[in-house]
Amino acid sequence: MTSVRRRDLLALAAGLALASWLLVRAGYGSLPELQWWLPVPLGVLAVAELLGARALAARLSAQRDRRPSPGRTPGATRPVEPMLVARVAVLAQASAYVGAVLTGCWAGLLLHTVPLLGRLSAATADTVTGVLGVVFAAGLTAAALWLEHVCKIPPGEDDDAAPTARA
């Protein structure tokens, strides 16, 4: 499995920012009022992934060093299942793409509402919602990228050795 490329995430976010700006510009008057709490689940997911990455990093570090993880009694460290790490890595990659998509969508809203701040009263509340959306979605992307980084397997001694041919 390959890592998520940051430039792919940036291109996705930028493209969706442009597309959502065009959509919002075309139909802003018919949109319902955007509540400030709409992007909050993204923040909750970001915090959950940060906590998960921290816990997984501690367990993997303890497993590599063969010492118990913090808060556990000596000898009580259970090895981390390789399939769990693989599933978490897939979750992290999916979350990184979702975060990039939603960052672009909220940024597209901001591209339309920020210039209208002095002229339209609804733009103020929508701008607050858009700022929260961009911050939480970018936070989800960052947390997902860190979680993916935690799931990487460090190269071992066997990886550095040249492959030998068998006769």
OpenMM code with the backbone's topology and positions (N, CA, C; nanometers):
from openmm import Vec3, app, unit

residues = "MET THR SER VAL ARG ARG ARG ASP LEU LEU ALA LEU ALA ALA GLY LEU ALA LEU ALA SER TRP LEU LEU VAL ARG ALA GLY TYR GLY SER LEU PRO GLU LEU GLN TRP TRP LEU PRO VAL PRO LEU GLY VAL LEU ALA VAL ALA GLU LEU LEU GLY ALA ARG ALA LEU ALA ALA ARG LEU SER ALA GLN ARG ASP ARG ARG PRO SER PRO GLY ARG THR PRO GLY ALA THR ARG PRO VAL GLU PRO MET LEU VAL ALA ARG VAL ALA VAL LEU ALA GLN ALA SER ALA TYR VAL GLY ALA VAL LEU THR GLY CYS TRP ALA GLY LEU LEU LEU HIS THR VAL PRO LEU LEU GLY ARG LEU SER ALA ALA THR ALA ASP THR VAL THR GLY VAL LEU GLY VAL VAL PHE ALA ALA GLY LEU THR ALA ALA ALA LEU TRP LEU GLU HIS VAL CYS LYS ILE PRO PRO GLY GLU ASP ASP ASP ALA ALA PRO THR ALA ARG ALA".split()
positions = [
    Vec3(0.0851, -0.1164, 0.0000),
    Vec3(0.0000, 0.0000, 0.0000),
    Vec3(0.0901, 0.1233, 0.0000),
    Vec3(0.0558, 0.2175, -0.0867),
    Vec3(0.1349, 0.3395, -0.0932),
    Vec3(0.0737, 0.4477, -0.0056),
    Vec3(0.1567, 0.5415, 0.0354),
    Vec3(0.1105, 0.6518, 0.1190),
    Vec3(0.0307, 0.7515, 0.0354),
    Vec3(-0.0521, 0.8274, 0.1047),
    Vec3(-0.1289, 0.9325, 0.0390),
    Vec3(-0.0323, 1.0444, 0.0010),
    Vec3(-0.0421, 1.0899, -0.1230),
    Vec3(0.0435, 1.2003, -0.1668),
    Vec3(-0.0211, 1.3329, -0.1302),
    Vec3(0.0581, 1.4184, -0.0680),
    Vec3(0.0063, 1.5483, -0.0236),
    Vec3(-0.0385, 1.6329, -0.1417),
    Vec3(0.0318, 1.6232, -0.2525),
    Vec3(-0.0071, 1.7044, -0.3688),
    Vec3(-0.1407, 1.6594, -0.4253),
    Vec3(-0.1726, 1.5308, -0.4148),
    Vec3(-0.3046, 1.4838, -0.4580),
    Vec3(-0.4143, 1.5440, -0.3709),
    Vec3(-0.3873, 1.5497, -0.2406),
    Vec3(-0.4853, 1.6087, -0.1501),
    Vec3(-0.5030, 1.7577, -0.1781),
    Vec3(-0.3929, 1.8274, -0.2043),
    Vec3(-0.4007, 1.9704, -0.2352),
    Vec3(-0.4760, 1.9948, -0.3660),
    Vec3(-0.4480, 1.9132, -0.4661),
    Vec3(-0.5169, 1.9288, -0.5942),
    Vec3(-0.6663, 1.9000, -0.5796),
    Vec3(-0.6995, 1.7990, -0.5026),
    Vec3(-0.8394, 1.7660, -0.4786),
    Vec3(-0.9107, 1.8791, -0.4062),
    Vec3(-0.8481, 1.9318, -0.3026),
    Vec3(-0.9089, 2.0419, -0.2269),
    Vec3(-0.9237, 2.1667, -0.3130),
    Vec3(-0.8229, 2.1987, -0.3915),
    Vec3(-0.8294, 2.3184, -0.4756),
    Vec3(-0.9361, 2.3036, -0.5841),
    Vec3(-0.9434, 2.1885, -0.6461),
    Vec3(-1.0444, 2.1655, -0.7495),
    Vec3(-1.1853, 2.1722, -0.6935),
    Vec3(-1.2056, 2.1145, -0.5764),
    Vec3(-1.3385, 2.1189, -0.5163),
    Vec3(-1.3720, 2.2564, -0.4606),
    Vec3(-1.2710, 2.3329, -0.4216),
    Vec3(-1.2967, 2.4704, -0.3786),
    Vec3(-1.3516, 2.5512, -0.4964),
    Vec3(-1.2911, 2.5335, -0.6112),
    Vec3(-1.3379, 2.6040, -0.7299),
    Vec3(-1.4784, 2.5586, -0.7698),
    Vec3(-1.4998, 2.4275, -0.7708),
    Vec3(-1.6314, 2.3750, -0.8093),
    Vec3(-1.7399, 2.4180, -0.7107),
    Vec3(-1.7115, 2.4111, -0.5826),
    Vec3(-1.8138, 2.4497, -0.4852),
    Vec3(-1.8361, 2.6008, -0.4856),
    Vec3(-1.7324, 2.6784, -0.5131),
    Vec3(-1.7510, 2.8227, -0.5264),
    Vec3(-1.8464, 2.8534, -0.6412),
    Vec3(-1.8298, 2.7838, -0.7533),
    Vec3(-1.9195, 2.8053, -0.8667),
    Vec3(-2.0628, 2.7648, -0.8321),
    Vec3(-2.0787, 2.6544, -0.7630),
    Vec3(-2.2132, 2.6101, -0.7240),
    Vec3(-2.2776, 2.7047, -0.6234),
    Vec3(-2.2011, 2.7480, -0.5249),
    Vec3(-2.2543, 2.8397, -0.4237),
    Vec3(-2.2885, 2.9742, -0.4881),
    Vec3(-2.2040, 3.0197, -0.5781),
    Vec3(-2.2290, 3.1467, -0.6463),
    Vec3(-2.3581, 3.1400, -0.7275),
    Vec3(-2.3846, 3.0256, -0.7892),
    Vec3(-2.5038, 3.0109, -0.8718),
    Vec3(-2.6312, 2.9995, -0.7887),
    Vec3(-2.6226, 2.9401, -0.6699),
    Vec3(-2.7453, 2.9155, -0.5946),
    Vec3(-2.7418, 2.9587, -0.4501),
    Vec3(-2.6636, 3.0608, -0.4160),
    Vec3(-2.6489, 3.1009, -0.2762),
    Vec3(-2.7813, 3.1479, -0.2160),
    Vec3(-2.8629, 3.2179, -0.2931),
    Vec3(-2.9892, 3.2694, -0.2415),
    Vec3(-3.0884, 3.1607, -0.2046),
    Vec3(-3.0778, 3.0438, -0.2658),
    Vec3(-3.1728, 2.9363, -0.2373),
    Vec3(-3.1207, 2.8368, -0.1331),
    Vec3(-2.9978, 2.8569, -0.0847),
    Vec3(-2.9439, 2.7671, 0.0185),
    Vec3(-3.0092, 2.7954, 0.1535),
    Vec3(-3.0322, 2.6914, 0.2342),
    Vec3(-3.0817, 2.7165, 0.3706),
    Vec3(-2.9711, 2.7792, 0.4545),
    Vec3(-3.0093, 2.8358, 0.5675),
    Vec3(-2.9110, 2.8960, 0.6571),
    Vec3(-2.8161, 2.7881, 0.7090),
    Vec3(-2.6884, 2.8161, 0.7029),
    Vec3(-2.5888, 2.7197, 0.7487),
    Vec3(-2.5620, 2.7421, 0.8970),
    Vec3(-2.5872, 2.6409, 0.9772),
    Vec3(-2.5678, 2.6493, 1.1211),
    Vec3(-2.4199, 2.6293, 1.1551),
    Vec3(-2.3736, 2.6930, 1.2613),
    Vec3(-2.2332, 2.6877, 1.3000),
    Vec3(-2.1887, 2.5469, 1.3382),
    Vec3(-2.2801, 2.4634, 1.3834),
    Vec3(-2.2443, 2.3311, 1.4340),
    Vec3(-2.2331, 2.2260, 1.3229),
    Vec3(-2.2628, 2.2598, 1.2001),
    Vec3(-2.2569, 2.1617, 1.0913),
    Vec3(-2.1192, 2.0953, 1.0753),
    Vec3(-2.0082, 2.1686, 1.0847),
    Vec3(-1.8781, 2.1023, 1.0678),
    Vec3(-1.8210, 2.0390, 1.1949),
    Vec3(-1.8926, 2.0470, 1.3069),
    Vec3(-1.8397, 1.9946, 1.4334),
    Vec3(-1.8077, 1.8443, 1.4280),
    Vec3(-1.8875, 1.7599, 1.3610),
    Vec3(-1.8486, 1.6177, 1.3538),
    Vec3(-1.7106, 1.5948, 1.2920),
    Vec3(-1.6686, 1.6835, 1.2023),
    Vec3(-1.5332, 1.6708, 1.1470),
    Vec3(-1.4285, 1.6919, 1.2556),
    Vec3(-1.4539, 1.7866, 1.3439),
    Vec3(-1.3630, 1.8097, 1.4557),
    Vec3(-1.3593, 1.6919, 1.5506),
    Vec3(-1.4745, 1.6313, 1.5736),
    Vec3(-1.4799, 1.5131, 1.6606),
    Vec3(-1.4004, 1.3983, 1.5986),
    Vec3(-1.4158, 1.3782, 1.4687),
    Vec3(-1.3384, 1.2734, 1.4003),
    Vec3(-1.1885, 1.3024, 1.4052),
    Vec3(-1.1519, 1.4285, 1.3894),
    Vec3(-1.0104, 1.4647, 1.3955),
    Vec3(-0.9518, 1.4343, 1.5326),
    Vec3(-1.0244, 1.4693, 1.6377),
    Vec3(-0.9767, 1.4415, 1.7738),
    Vec3(-0.9683, 1.2905, 1.7972),
    Vec3(-1.0672, 1.2160, 1.7491),
    Vec3(-1.0647, 1.0704, 1.7656),
    Vec3(-0.9445, 1.0094, 1.6943),
    Vec3(-0.9137, 1.0582, 1.5756),
    Vec3(-0.7988, 1.0039, 1.5041),
    Vec3(-0.6671, 1.0453, 1.5698),
    Vec3(-0.6618, 1.1658, 1.6247),
    Vec3(-0.5421, 1.2065, 1.6980),
    Vec3(-0.5188, 1.1178, 1.8196),
    Vec3(-0.6253, 1.0932, 1.8954),
    Vec3(-0.6122, 1.0069, 2.0127),
    Vec3(-0.5775, 0.8639, 1.9733),
    Vec3(-0.6383, 0.8160, 1.8653),
    Vec3(-0.6065, 0.6822, 1.8164),
    Vec3(-0.4633, 0.6705, 1.7695),
    Vec3(-0.4136, 0.7733, 1.7021),
    Vec3(-0.2751, 0.7725, 1.6550),
    Vec3(-0.1786, 0.7738, 1.7731),
    Vec3(-0.2131, 0.8520, 1.8742),
    Vec3(-0.1267, 0.8599, 1.9934),
    Vec3(-0.1207, 0.7248, 2.0645),
    Vec3(-0.2366, 0.6614, 2.0811),
    Vec3(-0.2402, 0.5319, 2.1490),
    Vec3(-0.1704, 0.4238, 2.0673),
    Vec3(-0.1927, 0.4232, 1.9368),
    Vec3(-0.1296, 0.3225, 1.8519),
    Vec3(0.0216, 0.3422, 1.8472),
    Vec3(0.0644, 0.4674, 1.8426),
    Vec3(0.2088, 0.4949, 1.8427),
    Vec3(0.2733, 0.4451, 1.9717),
    Vec3(0.2064, 0.4658, 2.0838),
    Vec3(0.2604, 0.4188, 2.2118),
    Vec3(0.2678, 0.2661, 2.2157),
    Vec3(0.1643, 0.1998, 2.1660),
    Vec3(0.1648, 0.0531, 2.1656),
    Vec3(0.2703, -0.0025, 2.0721),
    Vec3(0.2831, 0.0577, 1.9539),
    Vec3(0.3835, 0.0082, 1.8592),
    Vec3(0.5246, 0.0348, 1.9100),
    Vec3(0.5446, 0.1490, 1.9734),
    Vec3(0.6748, 0.1802, 2.0298),
    Vec3(0.7094, 0.0834, 2.1427),
    Vec3(0.6124, 0.0553, 2.2280),
    Vec3(0.6349, -0.0390, 2.3370),
    Vec3(0.6620, -0.1787, 2.2836),
    Vec3(0.5940, -0.2145, 2.1765),
    Vec3(0.6148, -0.3467, 2.1178),
    Vec3(0.7542, -0.3558, 2.0567),
    Vec3(0.7983, -0.2481, 1.9905),
    Vec3(0.9324, -0.2489, 1.9312),
    Vec3(1.0401, -0.2549, 2.0385),
    Vec3(1.0184, -0.1827, 2.1476),
    Vec3(1.1171, -0.1781, 2.2547),
    Vec3(1.1005, -0.2925, 2.3545),
    Vec3(0.9950, -0.3692, 2.3381),
    Vec3(0.9633, -0.4811, 2.4281),
    Vec3(0.9474, -0.4354, 2.5723),
    Vec3(0.8810, -0.3223, 2.5889),
    Vec3(0.8518, -0.2728, 2.7238),
    Vec3(0.7015, -0.2466, 2.7311),
    Vec3(0.6464, -0.2459, 2.8520),
    Vec3(0.5026, -0.2241, 2.8631),
    Vec3(0.4643, -0.0812, 2.8241),
    Vec3(0.3455, -0.0684, 2.7680),
    Vec3(0.2975, 0.0649, 2.7325),
    Vec3(0.2569, 0.1400, 2.8588),
    Vec3(0.2529, 0.2738, 2.8543),
    Vec3(0.2210, 0.3532, 2.9732),
    Vec3(0.0855, 0.3144, 3.0331),
    Vec3(0.0823, 0.3054, 3.1639),
    Vec3(-0.0417, 0.2731, 3.2330),
    Vec3(-0.0687, 0.1242, 3.2464),
    Vec3(0.0203, 0.0405, 3.1985),
    Vec3(0.0012, -0.1046, 3.2063),
    Vec3(0.1084, -0.1640, 3.2962),
    Vec3(0.0777, -0.2778, 3.3511),
    Vec3(0.1747, -0.3469, 3.4359),
    Vec3(0.2820, -0.4110, 3.3481),
    Vec3(0.4036, -0.4282, 3.4018),
    Vec3(0.5111, -0.4895, 3.3226),
    Vec3(0.4697, -0.6277, 3.2734),
    Vec3(0.5038, -0.6546, 3.1500),
    Vec3(0.4726, -0.7845, 3.0916),
    Vec3(0.3311, -0.7938, 3.0375),
    Vec3(0.2527, -0.6875, 3.0492),
    Vec3(0.1138, -0.6930, 3.0059),
    Vec3(0.0935, -0.6373, 2.8653),
    Vec3(0.2003, -0.6068, 2.7937),
    Vec3(0.1863, -0.5515, 2.6594),
    Vec3(0.1476, -0.6618, 2.5623),
    Vec3(0.0307, -0.6427, 2.5038),
    Vec3(-0.0116, -0.7372, 2.4018),
    Vec3(0.0378, -0.6868, 2.2677),
    Vec3(0.0840, -0.7754, 2.1822),
    Vec3(0.1298, -0.7302, 2.0513),
    Vec3(0.0125, -0.6737, 1.9703),
    Vec3(0.0434, -0.5768, 1.8867),
    Vec3(-0.0577, -0.5160, 1.8016),
    Vec3(-0.0789, -0.6077, 1.6818),
    Vec3(-0.2032, -0.6382, 1.6549),
    Vec3(-0.2360, -0.7238, 1.5414),
    Vec3(-0.1998, -0.6529, 1.4116),
    Vec3(-0.1285, -0.7199, 1.3222),
    Vec3(-0.0928, -0.6569, 1.1949),
    Vec3(-0.2141, -0.6160, 1.1120),
    Vec3(-0.3209, -0.6936, 1.1174),
    Vec3(-0.4412, -0.6585, 1.0403),
    Vec3(-0.5081, -0.5338, 1.0975),
    Vec3(-0.4980, -0.5141, 1.2288),
    Vec3(-0.5521, -0.3928, 1.2885),
    Vec3(-0.4780, -0.2712, 1.2352),
    Vec3(-0.3466, -0.2807, 1.2282),
    Vec3(-0.2668, -0.1695, 1.1768),
    Vec3(-0.3007, -0.1439, 1.0306),
    Vec3(-0.3201, -0.2484, 0.9522),
    Vec3(-0.3561, -0.2320, 0.8110),
    Vec3(-0.4927, -0.1655, 0.7973),
    Vec3(-0.5877, -0.2070, 0.8790),
    Vec3(-0.7216, -0.1456, 0.8732),
    Vec3(-0.7179, 0.0008, 0.9165),
    Vec3(-0.6400, 0.0307, 1.0174),
    Vec3(-0.6273, 0.1691, 1.0634),
    Vec3(-0.5602, 0.2537, 0.9554),
    Vec3(-0.4640, 0.1960, 0.8850),
    Vec3(-0.3975, 0.2694, 0.7767),
    Vec3(-0.4969, 0.3009, 0.6648),
    Vec3(-0.5832, 0.2072, 0.6329),
    Vec3(-0.6858, 0.2312, 0.5300),
    Vec3(-0.7841, 0.3379, 0.5782),
    Vec3(-0.8234, 0.3328, 0.7049),
    Vec3(-0.9101, 0.4362, 0.7616),
    Vec3(-0.8435, 0.5724, 0.7536),
    Vec3(-0.7152, 0.5782, 0.7835),
    Vec3(-0.6421, 0.7050, 0.7789),
    Vec3(-0.6382, 0.7607, 0.6370),
    Vec3(-0.6150, 0.6744, 0.5395),
    Vec3(-0.6121, 0.7218, 0.4017),
    Vec3(-0.7490, 0.7722, 0.3575),
    Vec3(-0.8528, 0.7000, 0.3917),
    Vec3(-0.9877, 0.7444, 0.3558),
    Vec3(-1.0213, 0.8765, 0.4244),
    Vec3(-0.9831, 0.8899, 0.5495),
    Vec3(-1.0097, 1.0139, 0.6226),
    Vec3(-0.9326, 1.1312, 0.5639),
    Vec3(-0.8126, 1.1065, 0.5156),
    Vec3(-0.7339, 1.2137, 0.4544),
    Vec3(-0.8038, 1.2651, 0.3289),
    Vec3(-0.8569, 1.1745, 0.2488),
    Vec3(-0.9286, 1.2173, 0.1281),
    Vec3(-1.0601, 1.2882, 0.1630),
    Vec3(-1.1327, 1.2360, 0.2606),
    Vec3(-1.2572, 1.3015, 0.3021),
    Vec3(-1.2280, 1.4411, 0.3562),
    Vec3(-1.1234, 1.4524, 0.4369),
    Vec3(-1.0861, 1.5832, 0.4892),
    Vec3(-1.0487, 1.6805, 0.3792),
    Vec3(-0.9763, 1.6337, 0.2776),
    Vec3(-0.9386, 1.7208, 0.1663),
    Vec3(-1.0610, 1.7636, 0.0859),
    Vec3(-1.1525, 1.6710, 0.0621),
    Vec3(-1.2752, 1.7035, -0.0111),
    Vec3(-1.3549, 1.8093, 0.0636),
    Vec3(-1.3750, 1.7884, 0.1919),
    Vec3(-1.4555, 1.8822, 0.2694),
    Vec3(-1.3838, 2.0150, 0.2934),
    Vec3(-1.2511, 2.0128, 0.3012),
    Vec3(-1.1769, 2.1389, 0.3089),
    Vec3(-1.2027, 2.2215, 0.1837),
    Vec3(-1.1985, 2.1571, 0.0690),
    Vec3(-1.2257, 2.2272, -0.0558),
    Vec3(-1.3679, 2.2802, -0.0633),
    Vec3(-1.4633, 2.2006, -0.0191),
    Vec3(-1.6038, 2.2445, -0.0235),
    Vec3(-1.6274, 2.3636, 0.0686),
    Vec3(-1.5779, 2.3579, 0.1895),
    Vec3(-1.5954, 2.4708, 0.2819),
    Vec3(-1.5178, 2.5932, 0.2343),
    Vec3(-1.4018, 2.5715, 0.1737),
    Vec3(-1.3254, 2.6847, 0.1209),
    Vec3(-1.3996, 2.7503, 0.0047),
    Vec3(-1.4680, 2.6713, -0.0759),
    Vec3(-1.5481, 2.7279, -0.1839),
    Vec3(-1.6604, 2.8157, -0.1314),
    Vec3(-1.7215, 2.7738, -0.0217),
    Vec3(-1.8228, 2.8577, 0.0419),
    Vec3(-1.7610, 2.9888, 0.0888),
    Vec3(-1.6445, 2.9797, 0.1499),
    Vec3(-1.5771, 3.1007, 0.1983),
    Vec3(-1.5396, 3.1954, 0.0838),
    Vec3(-1.4998, 3.1388, -0.0291),
    Vec3(-1.4661, 3.2228, -0.1437),
    Vec3(-1.5841, 3.3093, -0.1870),
    Vec3(-1.7049, 3.2601, -0.1621),
    Vec3(-1.8222, 3.3381, -0.1988),
    Vec3(-1.8691, 3.4309, -0.0866),
    Vec3(-1.8648, 3.3845, 0.0376),
    Vec3(-1.9238, 3.4632, 0.1465),
    Vec3(-1.8331, 3.5745, 0.1985),
    Vec3(-1.7029, 3.5573, 0.1959),
    Vec3(-1.6137, 3.6606, 0.2504),
    Vec3(-1.6290, 3.7943, 0.1774),
    Vec3(-1.6353, 3.7973, 0.0450),
    Vec3(-1.6558, 3.9266, -0.0209),
    Vec3(-1.7930, 3.9907, 0.0079),
    Vec3(-1.8890, 3.9108, 0.0524),
    Vec3(-2.0234, 3.9627, 0.0796),
    Vec3(-2.0430, 4.0063, 0.2246),
    Vec3(-1.9399, 4.0019, 0.3060),
    Vec3(-1.9546, 4.0284, 0.4496),
    Vec3(-2.0185, 4.1631, 0.4797),
    Vec3(-1.9828, 4.2673, 0.4132),
    Vec3(-2.0378, 4.3991, 0.4435),
    Vec3(-2.1737, 4.4248, 0.3802),
    Vec3(-2.2098, 4.3450, 0.2804),
    Vec3(-2.3321, 4.3716, 0.2054),
    Vec3(-2.4489, 4.2808, 0.2382),
    Vec3(-2.4228, 4.1638, 0.2939),
    Vec3(-2.5293, 4.0660, 0.3153),
    Vec3(-2.5214, 4.0131, 0.4584),
    Vec3(-2.6320, 4.0215, 0.5318),
    Vec3(-2.6294, 3.9808, 0.6727),
    Vec3(-2.6124, 3.8296, 0.6889),
    Vec3(-2.6643, 3.7491, 0.5984),
    Vec3(-2.6508, 3.6032, 0.6087),
    Vec3(-2.5069, 3.5584, 0.5860),
    Vec3(-2.4286, 3.6405, 0.5185),
    Vec3(-2.2908, 3.6021, 0.4887),
    Vec3(-2.2058, 3.5918, 0.6149),
    Vec3(-2.2401, 3.6681, 0.7188),
    Vec3(-2.1607, 3.6642, 0.8425),
    Vec3(-2.1690, 3.5268, 0.9090),
    Vec3(-2.2905, 3.4772, 0.9276),
    Vec3(-2.3074, 3.3454, 0.9902),
    Vec3(-2.2513, 3.2349, 0.9014),
    Vec3(-2.2696, 3.2479, 0.7709),
    Vec3(-2.2172, 3.1458, 0.6799),
    Vec3(-2.0650, 3.1476, 0.6753),
    Vec3(-2.0051, 3.2640, 0.6934),
    Vec3(-1.8591, 3.2729, 0.6972),
    Vec3(-1.8045, 3.2052, 0.8224),
    Vec3(-1.8710, 3.2247, 0.9353),
    Vec3(-1.8288, 3.1570, 1.0591),
    Vec3(-1.8359, 3.0055, 1.0400),
    Vec3(-1.9450, 2.9582, 0.9814),
    Vec3(-1.9602, 2.8148, 0.9556),
    Vec3(-1.8520, 2.7667, 0.8595),
    Vec3(-1.8228, 2.8451, 0.7566),
    Vec3(-1.7202, 2.8076, 0.6602),
    Vec3(-1.5816, 2.8013, 0.7215),
    Vec3(-1.5502, 2.8974, 0.8077),
    Vec3(-1.4191, 2.8966, 0.8746),
    Vec3(-1.4063, 2.7731, 0.9634),
    Vec3(-1.5108, 2.7448, 1.0411),
    Vec3(-1.5079, 2.6238, 1.1250),
    Vec3(-1.4940, 2.4993, 1.0380),
    Vec3(-1.5635, 2.4970, 0.9259),
    Vec3(-1.5558, 2.3821, 0.8355),
    Vec3(-1.4160, 2.3619, 0.7808),
    Vec3(-1.3533, 2.4698, 0.7371),
    Vec3(-1.2167, 2.4580, 0.6836),
    Vec3(-1.1209, 2.4129, 0.7929),
    Vec3(-1.1320, 2.4718, 0.9116),
    Vec3(-1.0406, 2.4361, 1.0210),
    Vec3(-1.0582, 2.2901, 1.0613),
    Vec3(-1.1813, 2.2465, 1.0795),
    Vec3(-1.2049, 2.1087, 1.1232),
    Vec3(-1.1706, 2.0077, 1.0137),
    Vec3(-1.2022, 2.0391, 0.8885),
    Vec3(-1.1708, 1.9463, 0.7793),
    Vec3(-1.0201, 1.9371, 0.7572),
    Vec3(-0.9499, 2.0497, 0.7652),
    Vec3(-0.8039, 2.0462, 0.7535),
    Vec3(-0.7432, 1.9723, 0.8734),
    Vec3(-0.8034, 1.9888, 0.9906),
    Vec3(-0.7575, 1.9143, 1.1083),
    Vec3(-0.7761, 1.7648, 1.0913),
    Vec3(-0.8882, 1.7254, 1.0300),
    Vec3(-0.9111, 1.5835, 1.0026),
    Vec3(-0.8061, 1.5307, 0.9061),
    Vec3(-0.7741, 1.6072, 0.8048),
    Vec3(-0.6719, 1.5648, 0.7088),
    Vec3(-0.5366, 1.5500, 0.7773),
    Vec3(-0.4998, 1.6464, 0.8593),
    Vec3(-0.3717, 1.6398, 0.9295),
    Vec3(-0.3667, 1.5214, 1.0259),
    Vec3(-0.4744, 1.4996, 1.0997),
    Vec3(-0.4786, 1.3869, 1.1934),
    Vec3(-0.4698, 1.2544, 1.1176),
    Vec3(-0.5362, 1.2469, 1.0047),
    Vec3(-0.5327, 1.1243, 0.9251),
    Vec3(-0.3936, 1.0978, 0.8693),
    Vec3(-0.3256, 1.2033, 0.8268),
    Vec3(-0.1900, 1.1854, 0.7757),
    Vec3(-0.0946, 1.1412, 0.8866),
    Vec3(-0.1139, 1.1925, 1.0073),
    Vec3(-0.0301, 1.1483, 1.1180),
    Vec3(-0.0611, 1.0027, 1.1537),
    Vec3(-0.1890, 0.9672, 1.1537),
    Vec3(-0.2271, 0.8292, 1.1822),
    Vec3(-0.1682, 0.7349, 1.0779),
    Vec3(-0.1697, 0.7757, 0.9530),
    Vec3(-0.1092, 0.6934, 0.8477),
    Vec3(0.0414, 0.6791, 0.8717),
    Vec3(0.1053, 0.7874, 0.9133),
    Vec3(0.2489, 0.7836, 0.9417),
    Vec3(0.2796, 0.6866, 1.0562),
    Vec3(0.1952, 0.6849, 1.1570),
    Vec3(0.2144, 0.5946, 1.2710),
    Vec3(0.2063, 0.4487, 1.2259),
    Vec3(0.1242, 0.4214, 1.1258),
    Vec3(0.1034, 0.2841, 1.0797),
    Vec3(0.2150, 0.2318, 0.9903),
    Vec3(0.3090, 0.3171, 0.9508),
    Vec3(0.4181, 0.2719, 0.8643),
    Vec3(0.5105, 0.1791, 0.9407),
    Vec3(0.5570, 0.0778, 0.8709),
    Vec3(0.6501, -0.0177, 0.9305),
    Vec3(0.7906, 0.0322, 0.9036),
    Vec3(0.8706, 0.0513, 1.0096),
    Vec3(1.0078, 0.0967, 0.9859),
    Vec3(1.0880, -0.0133, 0.9180),
    Vec3(1.1821, 0.0238, 0.8317),
    Vec3(1.2625, -0.0792, 0.7663),
    Vec3(1.3483, -0.1529, 0.8678),
    Vec3(1.3565, -0.2820, 0.8525),
    Vec3(1.4366, -0.3639, 0.9422),
    Vec3(1.5736, -0.3913, 0.8830),
    Vec3(1.6507, -0.4696, 0.9546),
    Vec3(1.7837, -0.5039, 0.9060),
    Vec3(1.7751, -0.5869, 0.7793),
    Vec3(1.6722, -0.6699, 0.7689),
    Vec3(1.6573, -0.7562, 0.6520),
    Vec3(1.6243, -0.6750, 0.5270),
    Vec3(1.5636, -0.5597, 0.5424),
    Vec3(1.5264, -0.4783, 0.4274),
    Vec3(1.6477, -0.4154, 0.3605),
    Vec3(1.7550, -0.3926, 0.4363),
    Vec3(1.8738, -0.3283, 0.3814),
    Vec3(1.9630, -0.4258, 0.3069),
    Vec3(1.9528, -0.5529, 0.3387),
    Vec3(2.0378, -0.6514, 0.2742),
    Vec3(1.9930, -0.6760, 0.1309),
    Vec3(2.0894, -0.6987, 0.0456),
    Vec3(2.0586, -0.7261, -0.0960),
    Vec3(1.9987, -0.8660, -0.1083),
    Vec3(1.9023, -0.8835, -0.1959),
    Vec3(1.8445, -1.0174, -0.2122),
    Vec3(1.9470, -1.1123, -0.2724),
    Vec3(1.9446, -1.2322, -0.2245),
    Vec3(2.0393, -1.3329, -0.2745),
    Vec3(1.9652, -1.4302, -0.3630),
    Vec3(2.0328, -1.4755, -0.4663),
    Vec3(1.9726, -1.5729, -0.5602),
    Vec3(1.9971, -1.7132, -0.5062),
    Vec3(1.8964, -1.7954, -0.5201),
    Vec3(1.9098, -1.9347, -0.4747),
    Vec3(1.9262, -2.0238, -0.5963),
    Vec3(2.0113, -2.1179, -0.5829),
    Vec3(2.0368, -2.2082, -0.6956),
    Vec3(1.9543, -2.3311, -0.6861),
] * unit.nanometer
topology = app.Topology()
chain = topology.addChain("A")
for resn in residues:
    res = topology.addResidue(resn, chain)
    for name in ("N", "CA", "C"):
        topology.addAtom(name, app.Element.getBySymbol(name[0]), res)
